[in-house]
């Protein structure tokens, strides 16, 4: 789509005719882009630096017009979620960027600079509990699982009474080798007698890898998770925090990296709403080699009334799209709807309003994958049939669903 056509289509969106960097574009970049595009972020370039912005401006505006940037999320029009206003560009913002390009990326007057006043990306204030794994260097020694290593660490939280986690911030030490990180609360007496607290244990294809008391997960692009309005997840005094690390050797320069990742948390002695994670997903799909748009769907019938507060969808690098919806009396209520999926921008969608389900309502989900040569994220040069699995070159279709626990204390 040409920029002239974009302007014609969006002429009614109120884009400033004198669009310039300092007054109009800088606040858009601050609100929507710098969470990734800083030296500490997952994206290239530091878009806080005006010279860098000008060097990549033409490409950045084109990507915004095409809907490539910011990275895809679920559609807020399906169900609105926390932070949707900064994770998606509206029509007026796209029109402003297009008008700025037509004005040859005018700088304007620094005295007219407007700040979006956004908080530093990825930073959670007022945390009172921090856990980190013991410093560990993956060995990738299992030849049957080349380049992948699952390592599970049991960490003490040091609390003598039950408490509730109300917010979590990932502490990412070595992002080049981290495929994902999961943290959950497990009973201490469920651990094997010989569990190695100092070095963790290998847990690929092991029941320990499926953490029942899951608190949250991190994957590339994830941000801090905040349970609002007096909500939280219980952790028992007699439990330990199990951290599951999936390491992936993404290149020769990642060999020997020593990782000490973890989580910082806000906690409270009690909450008004107790939450728990319900894991929904599919494991029986077979993605044909060469199929550009293979989809698979399943469903779950709610055994009782329940509230859904949010969902964390997860696939691997072949992921193309996903949907989740509730069927009630032959009518559908949308929960998630993403026409595109980006492995490097995996977000927790915490709904502004929880979804109310009755007993018997069906929760449906659908995952779509691109297992063809047109997927530049593919790991195998020649596409191969791909099944469910934990390794990076296998696939997943999970929807970690945050629900309310009845009769919370």
ZAMIVEX-591763 format. One record per residue (C-alpha): x negated, y negated, z; residue number from 1; residue in one letter. Coordinates in nm, 4 decimals. Example, Ala and Ser with C-alpha at 12.3 -4.5 7.8 and 13.67 -1.06 7.14 Angstrom:
BEGIN
+----------+----------+----------+-----+---+
:       xx :       yy :       zz :   k : r :
+----------+----------+----------+-----+---+
:  -1.2300 :   0.4500 :   0.7800 :   1 : A :
:  -1.3670 :   0.1060 :   0.7140 :   2 : S :
+----------+----------+----------+-----+---+
END
This chain:
BEGIN
+----------+----------+----------+-----+---+
:       xx :       yy :       zz :   k : r :
+----------+----------+----------+-----+---+
:   0.0000 :   0.0000 :   0.0000 :   1 : X :
:  -0.1482 :  -0.3377 :  -0.1009 :   2 : X :
:  -0.1883 :  -0.6175 :   0.1507 :   3 : X :
:   0.0325 :  -0.8411 :  -0.0580 :   4 : X :
:   0.3102 :  -0.5833 :  -0.0356 :   5 : X :
:   0.2538 :  -0.5457 :   0.3384 :   6 : X :
:   0.3031 :  -0.9184 :   0.3793 :   7 : X :
:   0.6200 :  -0.9136 :   0.1700 :   8 : X :
:   0.7645 :  -0.6278 :   0.3756 :   9 : X :
:   0.6680 :  -0.7874 :   0.7052 :  10 : X :
:   0.7370 :  -1.1487 :   0.6166 :  11 : X :
:   1.0097 :  -1.1664 :   0.8776 :  12 : X :
:   0.7854 :  -1.0477 :   1.1599 :  13 : X :
:   0.6537 :  -1.3923 :   1.2517 :  14 : X :
:   0.2853 :  -1.3481 :   1.1653 :  15 : X :
:   0.0994 :  -1.6820 :   1.2023 :  16 : X :
:   0.0098 :  -1.8387 :   0.8684 :  17 : X :
:  -0.3165 :  -1.9697 :   1.0174 :  18 : X :
:  -0.4194 :  -1.6339 :   1.1657 :  19 : X :
:  -0.7756 :  -1.6486 :   1.2988 :  20 : X :
:  -0.9962 :  -1.4364 :   1.5183 :  21 : X :
:  -1.0161 :  -1.6271 :   1.8442 :  22 : X :
:  -0.6528 :  -1.7261 :   1.8755 :  23 : X :
:  -0.4680 :  -1.4334 :   1.7187 :  24 : X :
:  -0.6881 :  -1.1295 :   1.6490 :  25 : X :
:  -0.9101 :  -1.1042 :   1.9565 :  26 : X :
:  -0.6133 :  -1.0405 :   2.1914 :  27 : X :
:  -0.4872 :  -0.7660 :   1.9581 :  28 : X :
:  -0.8280 :  -0.5947 :   1.9658 :  29 : X :
:  -0.8517 :  -0.6308 :   2.3437 :  30 : X :
:  -0.5107 :  -0.4784 :   2.4022 :  31 : X :
:  -0.5200 :  -0.1960 :   2.1490 :  32 : X :
:  -0.8794 :  -0.1164 :   2.0500 :  33 : X :
:  -1.1426 :  -0.1618 :   2.3192 :  34 : X :
:  -1.0249 :   0.1388 :   2.5202 :  35 : X :
:  -1.2170 :   0.3419 :   2.2577 :  36 : X :
:  -1.4417 :   0.0973 :   2.0716 :  37 : X :
:  -1.7053 :   0.0142 :   2.3334 :  38 : X :
:  -2.0466 :   0.1741 :   2.4000 :  39 : X :
:  -1.8781 :   0.3857 :   2.6704 :  40 : X :
:  -1.5776 :   0.4793 :   2.4562 :  41 : X :
:  -1.5074 :   0.7608 :   2.2120 :  42 : X :
:  -1.4983 :   0.5383 :   1.9018 :  43 : X :
:  -1.7808 :   0.3776 :   1.7041 :  44 : X :
:  -1.8587 :   0.0048 :   1.7172 :  45 : X :
:  -1.8231 :  -0.2399 :   2.0053 :  46 : X :
:  -1.5166 :  -0.4438 :   1.9142 :  47 : X :
:  -1.5814 :  -0.6861 :   2.1995 :  48 : X :
:  -1.8667 :  -0.8310 :   1.9915 :  49 : X :
:  -1.7496 :  -1.0817 :   1.7306 :  50 : X :
:  -2.0354 :  -1.0097 :   1.4874 :  51 : X :
:  -1.9511 :  -0.6403 :   1.4943 :  52 : X :
:  -1.5831 :  -0.7196 :   1.4420 :  53 : X :
:  -1.6610 :  -0.9257 :   1.1321 :  54 : X :
:  -1.8880 :  -0.6502 :   0.9948 :  55 : X :
:  -1.6088 :  -0.3894 :   1.0085 :  56 : X :
:  -1.3068 :  -0.6207 :   0.9748 :  57 : X :
:  -1.1982 :  -0.5209 :   0.6265 :  58 : X :
:  -1.1998 :  -0.1499 :   0.7128 :  59 : X :
:  -1.0352 :  -0.2088 :   1.0524 :  60 : X :
:  -0.7457 :  -0.4054 :   0.9025 :  61 : X :
:  -0.6967 :  -0.1476 :   0.6286 :  62 : X :
:  -0.6785 :   0.1306 :   0.8885 :  63 : X :
:  -0.4218 :  -0.0663 :   1.0870 :  64 : X :
:  -0.2098 :  -0.1185 :   0.7736 :  65 : X :
:  -0.2290 :   0.2524 :   0.6907 :  66 : X :
:  -0.1350 :   0.3574 :   1.0440 :  67 : X :
:  -0.4693 :   0.5312 :   1.0978 :  68 : X :
:  -0.5652 :   0.3012 :   1.3852 :  69 : X :
:  -0.4888 :   0.2904 :   1.6688 :  70 : X :
:  -0.5036 :   0.6719 :   1.6710 :  71 : X :
:  -0.1674 :   0.8458 :   1.6467 :  72 : X :
:   0.0564 :   0.8913 :   1.9493 :  73 : X :
:   0.4037 :   1.0252 :   2.0000 :  74 : X :
:   0.6678 :   0.7839 :   1.8712 :  75 : X :
:   0.7841 :   0.5500 :   2.1519 :  76 : X :
:   1.1175 :   0.5371 :   1.9699 :  77 : X :
:   1.1613 :   0.9063 :   2.0506 :  78 : X :
:   1.1074 :   0.8476 :   2.4227 :  79 : X :
:   0.9190 :   0.5475 :   2.5590 :  80 : X :
:   0.6180 :   0.6106 :   2.7810 :  81 : X :
:   0.3750 :   0.4252 :   3.0048 :  82 : X :
:   0.1350 :   0.2092 :   2.8053 :  83 : X :
:   0.3112 :   0.2496 :   2.4700 :  84 : X :
:   0.2901 :  -0.1249 :   2.4095 :  85 : X :
:  -0.0925 :  -0.1144 :   2.4040 :  86 : X :
:  -0.1318 :   0.2261 :   2.2386 :  87 : X :
:   0.0682 :   0.1328 :   1.9283 :  88 : X :
:   0.0707 :  -0.1727 :   1.6989 :  89 : X :
:   0.4026 :  -0.3418 :   1.6304 :  90 : X :
:   0.5045 :  -0.4893 :   1.2959 :  91 : X :
:   0.4090 :  -0.8438 :   1.3921 :  92 : X :
:   0.0586 :  -0.7406 :   1.5008 :  93 : X :
:  -0.0012 :  -0.5529 :   1.1737 :  94 : X :
:   0.1243 :  -0.8540 :   0.9774 :  95 : X :
:  -0.1098 :  -1.0808 :   1.1783 :  96 : X :
:  -0.4104 :  -0.8647 :   1.0903 :  97 : X :
:  -0.3075 :  -0.8615 :   0.7242 :  98 : X :
:  -0.2717 :  -1.2401 :   0.7188 :  99 : X :
:  -0.6138 :  -1.2716 :   0.8860 : 100 : X :
:  -0.7658 :  -1.0623 :   0.6046 : 101 : X :
:  -0.5990 :  -1.2847 :   0.3440 : 102 : X :
:  -0.7615 :  -1.5855 :   0.5121 : 103 : X :
:  -1.1054 :  -1.4214 :   0.4675 : 104 : X :
:  -1.1272 :  -1.3281 :   0.8369 : 105 : X :
:  -1.1297 :  -1.6859 :   0.9624 : 106 : X :
:  -1.2930 :  -1.7264 :   1.3044 : 107 : X :
:  -1.1087 :  -2.0332 :   1.4258 : 108 : X :
:  -1.2185 :  -2.2352 :   1.7286 : 109 : X :
:  -1.3648 :  -2.0482 :   2.0304 : 110 : X :
:  -1.1899 :  -2.3061 :   2.2479 : 111 : X :
:  -0.8581 :  -2.1569 :   2.1344 : 112 : X :
:  -0.9543 :  -1.8046 :   2.2463 : 113 : X :
:  -0.6700 :  -1.6127 :   2.4078 : 114 : X :
:  -0.7344 :  -1.3139 :   2.6323 : 115 : X :
:  -0.4961 :  -1.0210 :   2.6476 : 116 : X :
:  -0.5958 :  -0.9850 :   3.0144 : 117 : X :
:  -0.6116 :  -0.6071 :   2.9989 : 118 : X :
:  -0.7894 :  -0.4096 :   3.2669 : 119 : X :
:  -1.1180 :  -0.2384 :   3.1905 : 120 : X :
:  -1.0331 :   0.0795 :   2.9961 : 121 : X :
:  -1.0556 :   0.4086 :   3.1804 : 122 : X :
:  -1.1008 :   0.2520 :   3.5256 : 123 : X :
:  -0.8680 :   0.3329 :   3.8151 : 124 : X :
:  -0.8871 :   0.1090 :   4.1203 : 125 : X :
:  -0.8461 :   0.2097 :   4.4856 : 126 : X :
:  -0.9378 :   0.5775 :   4.4598 : 127 : X :
:  -1.0045 :   0.7468 :   4.7945 : 128 : X :
:  -1.1164 :   1.0965 :   4.6959 : 129 : X :
:  -1.3869 :   1.1978 :   4.4518 : 130 : X :
:  -1.4915 :   1.5506 :   4.3553 : 131 : X :
:  -1.7687 :   1.6438 :   4.1138 : 132 : X :
:  -1.8989 :   1.9795 :   4.0026 : 133 : X :
:  -2.2543 :   2.0705 :   4.1065 : 134 : X :
:  -2.4895 :   1.9586 :   3.8284 : 135 : X :
:  -2.4801 :   2.2383 :   3.5708 : 136 : X :
:  -2.6500 :   2.3087 :   3.2385 : 137 : X :
:  -2.4438 :   2.5320 :   3.0070 : 138 : X :
:  -2.6384 :   2.8220 :   2.8611 : 139 : X :
:  -2.3940 :   2.9383 :   2.5886 : 140 : X :
:  -2.5470 :   3.2809 :   2.6505 : 141 : X :
:  -2.2465 :   3.4900 :   2.5463 : 142 : X :
:  -2.3137 :   3.5870 :   2.1833 : 143 : X :
:  -1.9519 :   3.6991 :   2.1438 : 144 : X :
:  -1.8396 :   3.3412 :   2.2154 : 145 : X :
:  -2.0966 :   3.1446 :   2.0232 : 146 : X :
:  -2.1208 :   2.7808 :   2.1264 : 147 : X :
:  -1.8446 :   2.8050 :   2.3889 : 148 : X :
:  -1.8696 :   2.8355 :   2.7652 : 149 : X :
:  -1.5913 :   2.8229 :   3.0221 : 150 : X :
:  -1.7155 :   2.7503 :   3.3732 : 151 : X :
:  -1.4937 :   2.7295 :   3.6828 : 152 : X :
:  -1.6024 :   2.5484 :   3.9983 : 153 : X :
:  -1.4257 :   2.5525 :   4.3365 : 154 : X :
:  -1.4675 :   2.2189 :   4.5135 : 155 : X :
:  -1.3862 :   2.1282 :   4.8726 : 156 : X :
:  -1.1580 :   1.8286 :   4.9220 : 157 : X :
:  -1.2435 :   1.7879 :   5.2914 : 158 : X :
:  -0.8889 :   1.7198 :   5.4125 : 159 : X :
:  -0.7501 :   1.8924 :   5.7222 : 160 : X :
:  -0.3827 :   1.8381 :   5.6309 : 161 : X :
:  -0.1755 :   1.8677 :   5.3145 : 162 : X :
:  -0.1849 :   1.5557 :   5.0963 : 163 : X :
:  -0.0479 :   1.4335 :   4.7647 : 164 : X :
:  -0.2425 :   1.3213 :   4.4592 : 165 : X :
:  -0.0765 :   1.0112 :   4.3116 : 166 : X :
:  -0.3321 :   0.9165 :   4.0429 : 167 : X :
:  -0.6376 :   1.0728 :   3.8806 : 168 : X :
:  -0.9276 :   0.9328 :   3.6808 : 169 : X :
:  -1.1639 :   1.1651 :   3.4928 : 170 : X :
:  -1.5347 :   1.1155 :   3.5586 : 171 : X :
:  -1.6974 :   1.2233 :   3.2335 : 172 : X :
:  -2.0691 :   1.2816 :   3.2567 : 173 : X :
:  -2.1630 :   1.4524 :   2.9277 : 174 : X :
:  -1.8850 :   1.3858 :   2.6770 : 175 : X :
:  -2.0744 :   1.5357 :   2.3750 : 176 : X :
:  -2.0359 :   1.8866 :   2.5196 : 177 : X :
:  -1.6929 :   1.8587 :   2.6845 : 178 : X :
:  -1.4010 :   2.0128 :   2.4969 : 179 : X :
:  -1.1683 :   1.9798 :   2.7961 : 180 : X :
:  -1.1568 :   1.9728 :   3.1754 : 181 : X :
:  -0.8701 :   2.0975 :   3.3947 : 182 : X :
:  -0.8272 :   2.0436 :   3.7683 : 183 : X :
:  -0.5829 :   2.2274 :   3.9914 : 184 : X :
:  -0.5253 :   2.3362 :   4.3497 : 185 : X :
:  -0.5656 :   2.7063 :   4.4288 : 186 : X :
:  -0.5454 :   2.8985 :   4.7548 : 187 : X :
:  -0.8852 :   2.9598 :   4.9065 : 188 : X :
:  -0.8016 :   3.3232 :   4.9853 : 189 : X :
:  -0.7287 :   3.3863 :   4.6153 : 190 : X :
:  -1.0961 :   3.3408 :   4.5275 : 191 : X :
:  -1.3158 :   3.6484 :   4.4846 : 192 : X :
:  -1.5235 :   3.7239 :   4.7914 : 193 : X :
:  -1.8446 :   3.6684 :   4.5963 : 194 : X :
:  -1.7383 :   3.3406 :   4.4312 : 195 : X :
:  -2.0469 :   3.1284 :   4.3530 : 196 : X :
:  -1.9664 :   2.7810 :   4.4900 : 197 : X :
:  -2.3105 :   2.6458 :   4.3976 : 198 : X :
:  -2.3100 :   2.7419 :   4.0286 : 199 : X :
:  -1.9486 :   2.8208 :   3.9451 : 200 : X :
:  -1.8449 :   3.1327 :   3.7566 : 201 : X :
:  -1.7913 :   3.2144 :   3.3925 : 202 : X :
:  -1.4133 :   3.2191 :   3.3335 : 203 : X :
:  -1.3607 :   3.2506 :   2.9575 : 204 : X :
:  -1.0811 :   3.5021 :   2.8945 : 205 : X :
:  -1.0418 :   3.5345 :   3.2724 : 206 : X :
:  -0.7275 :   3.4879 :   3.4802 : 207 : X :
:  -0.9127 :   3.2237 :   3.6780 : 208 : X :
:  -0.9086 :   3.0071 :   3.3663 : 209 : X :
:  -0.5286 :   2.9722 :   3.3998 : 210 : X :
:  -0.4983 :   2.7400 :   3.6973 : 211 : X :
:  -0.1508 :   2.7756 :   3.8475 : 212 : X :
:  -0.1539 :   2.4621 :   4.0623 : 213 : X :
:  -0.2626 :   2.2338 :   3.7798 : 214 : X :
:  -0.2905 :   1.8646 :   3.8656 : 215 : X :
:  -0.3959 :   1.7320 :   3.5276 : 216 : X :
:  -0.6318 :   1.7857 :   3.2365 : 217 : X :
:  -0.8796 :   1.5757 :   3.0441 : 218 : X :
:  -0.9479 :   1.6030 :   2.6721 : 219 : X :
:  -1.1116 :   1.3509 :   2.4370 : 220 : X :
:  -0.9202 :   1.0225 :   2.4464 : 221 : X :
:  -0.7448 :   1.0910 :   2.7769 : 222 : X :
:  -0.7020 :   0.8049 :   3.0215 : 223 : X :
:  -0.6359 :   0.7873 :   3.3962 : 224 : X :
:  -0.3043 :   0.9423 :   3.4993 : 225 : X :
:  -0.0852 :   0.7456 :   3.7409 : 226 : X :
:   0.2302 :   0.8936 :   3.8911 : 227 : X :
:   0.4468 :   0.5895 :   3.9574 : 228 : X :
:   0.7467 :   0.5200 :   4.1832 : 229 : X :
:   0.6292 :   0.7194 :   4.4834 : 230 : X :
:   0.5535 :   1.0470 :   4.3056 : 231 : X :
:   0.2662 :   1.2907 :   4.3503 : 232 : X :
:   0.1458 :   1.6505 :   4.3423 : 233 : X :
:   0.0835 :   1.8383 :   4.6671 : 234 : X :
:  -0.2579 :   1.9807 :   4.7592 : 235 : X :
:  -0.2712 :   2.2114 :   5.0605 : 236 : X :
:  -0.5184 :   2.1844 :   5.3433 : 237 : X :
:  -0.6053 :   2.5512 :   5.2867 : 238 : X :
:  -0.6580 :   2.5046 :   4.9138 : 239 : X :
:  -0.9634 :   2.4152 :   4.7078 : 240 : X :
:  -0.9746 :   2.2099 :   4.3912 : 241 : X :
:  -1.0558 :   2.4345 :   4.0971 : 242 : X :
:  -1.2202 :   2.2532 :   3.8063 : 243 : X :
:  -1.2314 :   2.4406 :   3.4780 : 244 : X :
:  -1.4889 :   2.3123 :   3.2291 : 245 : X :
:  -1.4844 :   2.4081 :   2.8620 : 246 : X :
:  -1.8268 :   2.3308 :   2.7188 : 247 : X :
:  -1.8826 :   2.3328 :   2.3441 : 248 : X :
:  -2.2236 :   2.3149 :   2.1792 : 249 : X :
:  -2.1385 :   2.0602 :   1.9121 : 250 : X :
:  -2.4916 :   2.0285 :   1.7719 : 251 : X :
:  -2.8608 :   2.1011 :   1.8367 : 252 : X :
:  -2.9011 :   1.7721 :   2.0227 : 253 : X :
:  -2.6508 :   1.8878 :   2.2881 : 254 : X :
:  -2.8641 :   2.1825 :   2.4053 : 255 : X :
:  -2.9936 :   2.1349 :   2.7593 : 256 : X :
:  -2.7501 :   1.8611 :   2.8639 : 257 : X :
:  -2.6856 :   1.8770 :   3.2394 : 258 : X :
:  -2.3308 :   1.7907 :   3.3393 : 259 : X :
:  -2.1814 :   1.6683 :   3.6674 : 260 : X :
:  -1.8283 :   1.5662 :   3.5691 : 261 : X :
:  -1.5327 :   1.5455 :   3.8053 : 262 : X :
:  -1.2333 :   1.3425 :   3.9155 : 263 : X :
:  -1.1595 :   1.0380 :   4.1274 : 264 : X :
:  -0.8149 :   1.0364 :   4.2862 : 265 : X :
:  -0.5683 :   0.8277 :   4.4791 : 266 : X :
:  -0.3987 :   1.0221 :   4.7551 : 267 : X :
:  -0.1119 :   0.9753 :   5.0014 : 268 : X :
:   0.0041 :   1.1702 :   5.3095 : 269 : X :
:   0.3605 :   1.1861 :   5.1723 : 270 : X :
:   0.5622 :   1.0931 :   4.8623 : 271 : X :
:   0.9246 :   1.0386 :   4.7726 : 272 : X :
:   0.9116 :   1.2713 :   4.4705 : 273 : X :
:   0.7003 :   1.5857 :   4.4627 : 274 : X :
:   0.5859 :   1.6889 :   4.1157 : 275 : X :
:   0.4513 :   2.0123 :   3.9696 : 276 : X :
:   0.3158 :   2.1163 :   3.6304 : 277 : X :
:   0.5178 :   2.3575 :   3.4176 : 278 : X :
:   0.3099 :   2.5079 :   3.1362 : 279 : X :
:   0.5056 :   2.5599 :   2.8133 : 280 : X :
:   0.3569 :   2.6731 :   2.4868 : 281 : X :
:   0.3045 :   2.9389 :   2.2252 : 282 : X :
:   0.0420 :   3.2116 :   2.1882 : 283 : X :
:   0.1806 :   3.4418 :   1.9136 : 284 : X :
:   0.1231 :   3.2242 :   1.6062 : 285 : X :
:  -0.1010 :   3.3202 :   1.3135 : 286 : X :
:  -0.2152 :   3.0223 :   1.1061 : 287 : X :
:  -0.2870 :   3.1339 :   0.7476 : 288 : X :
:  -0.6169 :   3.0367 :   0.5879 : 289 : X :
:  -0.5659 :   2.7498 :   0.3444 : 290 : X :
:  -0.2210 :   2.6473 :   0.4735 : 291 : X :
:  -0.2076 :   2.2668 :   0.4918 : 292 : X :
:   0.1099 :   2.2456 :   0.6996 : 293 : X :
:   0.1840 :   2.5604 :   0.8972 : 294 : X :
:   0.4370 :   2.5167 :   1.1778 : 295 : X :
:   0.5448 :   2.7384 :   1.4667 : 296 : X :
:   0.8199 :   2.6776 :   1.7226 : 297 : X :
:   0.9578 :   2.8392 :   2.0376 : 298 : X :
:   1.1858 :   2.7445 :   2.3261 : 299 : X :
:   1.2423 :   2.7758 :   2.7009 : 300 : X :
:   1.5791 :   2.7812 :   2.8771 : 301 : X :
:   1.5929 :   2.5732 :   3.1954 : 302 : X :
:   1.6917 :   2.8089 :   3.4801 : 303 : X :
:   1.8307 :   2.5201 :   3.6855 : 304 : X :
:   1.8717 :   2.1445 :   3.6744 : 305 : X :
:   1.5357 :   1.9709 :   3.6390 : 306 : X :
:   1.3748 :   1.6368 :   3.5640 : 307 : X :
:   1.0831 :   1.6008 :   3.3211 : 308 : X :
:   0.8539 :   1.3089 :   3.4066 : 309 : X :
:   0.5975 :   1.3518 :   3.1315 : 310 : X :
:   0.4150 :   1.5864 :   2.8971 : 311 : X :
:   0.0525 :   1.6434 :   2.7929 : 312 : X :
:   0.0454 :   1.8123 :   2.4481 : 313 : X :
:  -0.2704 :   2.0010 :   2.3526 : 314 : X :
:  -0.3983 :   2.1598 :   2.0329 : 315 : X :
:  -0.7451 :   2.1992 :   1.8840 : 316 : X :
:  -0.9059 :   2.0518 :   1.5724 : 317 : X :
:  -0.6608 :   2.2038 :   1.3218 : 318 : X :
:  -0.3706 :   2.0267 :   1.4957 : 319 : X :
:  -0.1603 :   1.8198 :   1.2561 : 320 : X :
:   0.1677 :   1.7298 :   1.4317 : 321 : X :
:   0.3946 :   1.8252 :   1.7213 : 322 : X :
:   0.7495 :   1.7825 :   1.8457 : 323 : X :
:   0.9375 :   1.8564 :   2.1673 : 324 : X :
:   1.3076 :   1.8174 :   2.2279 : 325 : X :
:   1.5955 :   1.9304 :   2.4503 : 326 : X :
:   1.9014 :   2.0976 :   2.3025 : 327 : X :
:   2.2225 :   2.0424 :   2.4975 : 328 : X :
:   2.5722 :   2.1235 :   2.3708 : 329 : X :
:   2.4346 :   2.1448 :   2.0153 : 330 : X :
:   2.2871 :   1.7965 :   2.0443 : 331 : X :
:   1.9165 :   1.7176 :   2.0531 : 332 : X :
:   1.7408 :   1.4779 :   2.2905 : 333 : X :
:   1.3889 :   1.3817 :   2.1805 : 334 : X :
:   1.0954 :   1.4164 :   2.4218 : 335 : X :
:   0.7917 :   1.3944 :   2.1898 : 336 : X :
:   0.7607 :   1.3321 :   1.8168 : 337 : X :
:   0.4179 :   1.2871 :   1.6594 : 338 : X :
:   0.3822 :   1.3044 :   1.2824 : 339 : X :
:   0.0034 :   1.3062 :   1.3254 : 340 : X :
:  -0.2312 :   1.4545 :   1.5861 : 341 : X :
:  -0.5842 :   1.3473 :   1.6687 : 342 : X :
:  -0.7984 :   1.5837 :   1.8768 : 343 : X :
:  -1.0049 :   1.2817 :   1.9861 : 344 : X :
:  -0.7027 :   1.0933 :   2.1223 : 345 : X :
:  -0.5219 :   1.3328 :   2.3554 : 346 : X :
:  -0.2942 :   1.1448 :   2.5910 : 347 : X :
:  -0.0654 :   1.2172 :   2.8823 : 348 : X :
:   0.2796 :   1.0798 :   2.8028 : 349 : X :
:   0.4417 :   0.9735 :   3.1300 : 350 : X :
:   0.7965 :   0.8698 :   3.0518 : 351 : X :
:   0.9396 :   0.5377 :   3.1646 : 352 : X :
:   1.2610 :   0.7254 :   3.2408 : 353 : X :
:   1.2580 :   1.0980 :   3.3271 : 354 : X :
:   1.4546 :   1.3379 :   3.1104 : 355 : X :
:   1.7467 :   1.4951 :   3.2984 : 356 : X :
:   1.8155 :   1.8619 :   3.2198 : 357 : X :
:   2.1001 :   2.0864 :   3.3279 : 358 : X :
:   2.0776 :   2.4592 :   3.3877 : 359 : X :
:   2.0901 :   2.6345 :   3.0520 : 360 : X :
:   1.9521 :   2.3473 :   2.8471 : 361 : X :
:   1.6869 :   2.4625 :   2.6025 : 362 : X :
:   1.3493 :   2.2933 :   2.5669 : 363 : X :
:   1.2137 :   2.3390 :   2.2147 : 364 : X :
:   0.8634 :   2.2671 :   2.0897 : 365 : X :
:   0.6912 :   2.2843 :   1.7542 : 366 : X :
:   0.3250 :   2.2623 :   1.6558 : 367 : X :
:   0.1902 :   2.1994 :   1.3076 : 368 : X :
:  -0.1611 :   2.2716 :   1.1839 : 369 : X :
:  -0.3708 :   2.1928 :   0.8787 : 370 : X :
:  -0.5906 :   2.4961 :   0.8109 : 371 : X :
:  -0.7034 :   2.3879 :   0.4657 : 372 : X :
:  -1.0121 :   2.2267 :   0.3191 : 373 : X :
:  -0.8371 :   1.8886 :   0.3361 : 374 : X :
:  -0.8828 :   1.8930 :   0.7164 : 375 : X :
:  -1.2229 :   1.7317 :   0.7681 : 376 : X :
:  -1.2175 :   1.8283 :   1.1385 : 377 : X :
:  -1.2209 :   2.2005 :   1.0558 : 378 : X :
:  -1.5104 :   2.3990 :   1.1994 : 379 : X :
:  -1.5367 :   2.6671 :   0.9286 : 380 : X :
:  -1.6317 :   2.5407 :   0.5826 : 381 : X :
:  -1.4099 :   2.8054 :   0.4308 : 382 : X :
:  -1.0761 :   2.8157 :   0.6179 : 383 : X :
:  -1.0057 :   3.1363 :   0.8081 : 384 : X :
:  -0.6866 :   3.2801 :   0.9523 : 385 : X :
:  -0.6686 :   3.1329 :   1.3011 : 386 : X :
:  -0.4973 :   3.2751 :   1.6100 : 387 : X :
:  -0.4354 :   3.1548 :   1.9637 : 388 : X :
:  -0.7445 :   3.1382 :   2.1794 : 389 : X :
:  -0.9513 :   2.9307 :   2.4200 : 390 : X :
:  -1.2517 :   2.8788 :   2.1919 : 391 : X :
:  -1.2844 :   2.5595 :   1.9931 : 392 : X :
:  -1.2502 :   2.7385 :   1.6581 : 393 : X :
:  -0.9289 :   2.9047 :   1.7776 : 394 : X :
:  -0.6033 :   2.7159 :   1.8333 : 395 : X :
:  -0.3533 :   2.6224 :   2.1004 : 396 : X :
:   0.0018 :   2.4917 :   2.1175 : 397 : X :
:   0.0582 :   2.3830 :   2.4778 : 398 : X :
:   0.2848 :   2.1277 :   2.6414 : 399 : X :
:   0.1860 :   2.0736 :   3.0051 : 400 : X :
:   0.5146 :   1.9445 :   3.1437 : 401 : X :
:   0.5401 :   1.7396 :   3.4640 : 402 : X :
:   0.8567 :   1.8274 :   3.6539 : 403 : X :
:   1.0138 :   1.7416 :   3.9878 : 404 : X :
:   0.9959 :   1.9916 :   4.2730 : 405 : X :
:   1.3312 :   2.0359 :   4.4496 : 406 : X :
:   1.3581 :   1.9685 :   4.8232 : 407 : X :
:   1.0134 :   1.8124 :   4.8505 : 408 : X :
:   0.8933 :   1.7543 :   5.2022 : 409 : X :
+----------+----------+----------+-----+---+
END
